[in-house]
């Protein structure tokens, strides 16, 4: 999922990961803005995703 155009994301955005996991799928995040990376760090969720530049 390309998130390079995302300007705001709160913790509710993390529910997508839970849905993907429940469906036994995978989710790769690309182009994360600094704010989104901070959110993942604050919530200790960075390691739950595959991140690519």
N, C-alpha and C positions, 0 to 999 in steps of 0.2 A: 504494500500500500504506500503510495507516494504522499507524504505529508508536507511537502515543501511549501504548499500554499496555505497551510494552516496558520491562523493568526492567534487562535485561542483554543485551549483545551484544558478542561478540568478533570478531576478524577473519574467522572462518569465515562470518559473516553476509554478507560481501562476495561470496561465491561465487554468490549469487543474481543479482547483476548480470552475472556472466560467463555464467550459464545463459540469462538473458534476452537478452543480446546474441547468443549463439550461435543462439538461436531467432529472431533478427531481430525481437525484440519491444522494447517500451519499458517503463520502470519509473519511476514517480513515487512519491516518498516523502513522506508527510505526518506532521505531528505528532511530529517527532523529539525525543526527550528530550535534554537537555544531554549526557548520557554518550555517546549515539550520535553526536551532532554532533562531540564531541571525538574519538571513534574515527575518524570520517571525516577530520577535520583531521590527526590524527597519521599516518594512513596516506596522506595526500595524495589521498584519494578523493572529497572533497566535490564536486569539479567533474565527477565521473563520473556523478552522479545529478541528476535534476530534483527539487528540493526545494520543497515548498509548506508554508505554515503549517498 
